[in-house]
């Protein structure tokens, strides 16, 4: 797997908009979730289980979390965690699509 190093720019994001500030704050939460939960539990690329997934599998996982959030199924705290998972899956999906998978 080749990782697009342009993602390194994420560490120096700057904005002058409120939506941009919301995104940066959220992306920091997602990064914390990835580094301190997901990678610790499942391993890191290229040795984690998502390496074997296709983009369709990632989309199915995203749909699972969206469905779970319908009608506030597991409560506010779990819904906030699901948002982080969805963002991480969106990043993985982006990479899969770039790789033609």
N, C-alpha and C positions, 0 to 999 in steps of 0.2 A: 504494500500500500504506500502510495506517495501522498504525503500531507502537504497541502498548499500552504506555504509559509506566509502568505499574505495575511493569514489569520493572526499573525503576531501583532499586526496593527491594532488589534482589539485592546491591547493593554494601554494604548495611549489615546483612546477615543476622547474627543472633545466636542462639545455642542453649545449652541446658544439658543436652543429651543427647549420648551418644557417637555415635549414628546421625546426629544433626544435625551434629556435628563432622566425621564422615566425608563427609557430603553437602557441606558448605561447602568442605572441602579438595578434593574431586572437582570441584565446580563451578568453583573457581578454576583447576584444571587444564584444564577444558573451555573456560573463558573465554580462557585463554592460547592454546589450540589454535585457537579461532575467530578471535581478534584477530591472532595472529601466524603463522598458517598458512592457514586457509581463506579469510579475506577477502583476504589478500595474493595468493593463488593464483587465486581465482575471482571476486573483487569482492565488493561489499557490497550489501545490499538497498537500494533496490529494483532494482538493476541487475545482479544475479547470476542465474545460470541457474536456480536453484531457484524463482524467481518464476514461471516458466512451468509448474512442476510442479503436479500435483494431489496430494491426500493419498495416493492410491493409489501414485503414483510414489515418494513419500517412504517409504511402508511397504515397497515393493519394495527400495529402497536399504538400509533397515534389515535386511531379511531377508538381503540379500547379505552384510552384515557378520556377522550371527549365524551364517550358514552357514559363512563363512570361519573362524570361531572354533571350530567343531566339531572335536573331536579335536586341539585345539591346532595347527591347520593351518599357521600361519606363525610360530609361536613366541610366547613370553610378551610380548616387547616390542611386537610387532605387535598382539597381543590387547589390550594396554592402550591402544594407540592406537585400536583399533576401539571400545573402550568410550567413548572421548571422542567419536568420530564418531557413535556410536549416540545418545549424550546430545544432541549437537547436532541430529541428525535428529529426535529426540523433541521438541525445542523447536520446530523448524520445523513438524513435524506438528501440534503443539498450535496454532500460529498458523494453519495451513491449516484445521484443523477449526473454529476460532473464526470464520474468514472464510467458512465454508461451501464450501470448495474440496476 
